[in-house]
Amino acid sequence: MDDRVSNDDQCDHVLLEWDKMIHTWAIPLIYSLDMIKPSRFNELKRRIGGICSTSLSERLLELEKEEIVKRIVSADSPPRVEYYLTEKGNDLKLIIKQLAEWINRWK
């Protein structure tokens, strides 16, 4: 019985973390960052298609807070802002791809 409680706790923890990291537009955003490195805001917006600037900005901030995306501001004039996937983001991308393969196999 103790093993079941432990497994349930682990599952709850995974679901909480997943919910924090993956919101609407997060997966297309992660894939877009994978496809074009580095990526600027408007490049991402064009690449994803259908996302409004507010949603894109919110997702980027959330993913940056979760250390999935890194935001770099250059010292150029005007400043140039670029986004990259972090190591954590690259790991998450692999998990998402594996999940997509599993879904496609069993749908």
Contacts in CASP RR format, 6 or more apart in sequence:
PFRMAT RR
TARGET T0000
AUTHOR 0000-0000-0000
METHOD contacts of the structure
MODEL  1
MDDRVSNDDQCDHVLLEWDKMIHTWAIPLIYSLDMIKPSRFNELKRRIGG
ICSTSLSERLLELEKEEIVKRIVSADSPPRVEYYLTEKGNDLKLIIKQLA
EWINRWK
20 66 0 8 1.000
21 62 0 8 1.000
21 63 0 8 1.000
21 66 0 8 1.000
21 68 0 8 1.000
21 92 0 8 1.000
23 59 0 8 1.000
23 62 0 8 1.000
24 55 0 8 1.000
24 59 0 8 1.000
25 48 0 8 1.000
25 51 0 8 1.000
25 55 0 8 1.000
25 56 0 8 1.000
25 59 0 8 1.000
26 59 0 8 1.000
26 62 0 8 1.000
26 63 0 8 1.000
27 96 0 8 1.000
28 48 0 8 1.000
28 51 0 8 1.000
29 44 0 8 1.000
29 48 0 8 1.000
29 56 0 8 1.000
29 59 0 8 1.000
29 60 0 8 1.000
29 63 0 8 1.000
29 69 0 8 1.000
30 63 0 8 1.000
30 68 0 8 1.000
30 85 0 8 1.000
30 89 0 8 1.000
30 92 0 8 1.000
30 93 0 8 1.000
30 96 0 8 1.000
31 93 0 8 1.000
31 96 0 8 1.000
32 39 0 8 1.000
32 44 0 8 1.000
32 47 0 8 1.000
32 48 0 8 1.000
33 39 0 8 1.000
33 44 0 8 1.000
33 69 0 8 1.000
33 83 0 8 1.000
33 84 0 8 1.000
33 85 0 8 1.000
34 85 0 8 1.000
34 90 0 8 1.000
34 93 0 8 1.000
35 47 0 8 1.000
36 43 0 8 1.000
36 47 0 8 1.000
37 84 0 8 1.000
37 85 0 8 1.000
38 72 0 8 1.000
38 82 0 8 1.000
38 83 0 8 1.000
38 84 0 8 1.000
39 47 0 8 1.000
39 82 0 8 1.000
39 83 0 8 1.000
39 84 0 8 1.000
40 80 0 8 1.000
40 81 0 8 1.000
40 82 0 8 1.000
40 83 0 8 1.000
41 53 0 8 1.000
41 56 0 8 1.000
41 57 0 8 1.000
41 60 0 8 1.000
41 81 0 8 1.000
41 83 0 8 1.000
44 56 0 8 1.000
44 60 0 8 1.000
44 83 0 8 1.000
45 51 0 8 1.000
45 53 0 8 1.000
45 56 0 8 1.000
48 56 0 8 1.000
51 59 0 8 1.000
60 69 0 8 1.000
60 71 0 8 1.000
60 83 0 8 1.000
63 69 0 8 1.000
63 89 0 8 1.000
64 70 0 8 1.000
64 71 0 8 1.000
66 88 0 8 1.000
67 86 0 8 1.000
67 88 0 8 1.000
67 89 0 8 1.000
68 85 0 8 1.000
68 86 0 8 1.000
68 88 0 8 1.000
68 89 0 8 1.000
68 92 0 8 1.000
69 83 0 8 1.000
69 84 0 8 1.000
69 85 0 8 1.000
69 86 0 8 1.000
69 89 0 8 1.000
70 83 0 8 1.000
70 84 0 8 1.000
70 85 0 8 1.000
70 86 0 8 1.000
71 81 0 8 1.000
71 82 0 8 1.000
71 83 0 8 1.000
72 81 0 8 1.000
72 82 0 8 1.000
72 83 0 8 1.000
72 84 0 8 1.000
73 79 0 8 1.000
73 80 0 8 1.000
73 81 0 8 1.000
74 80 0 8 1.000
74 81 0 8 1.000
74 82 0 8 1.000
85 93 0 8 1.000
END
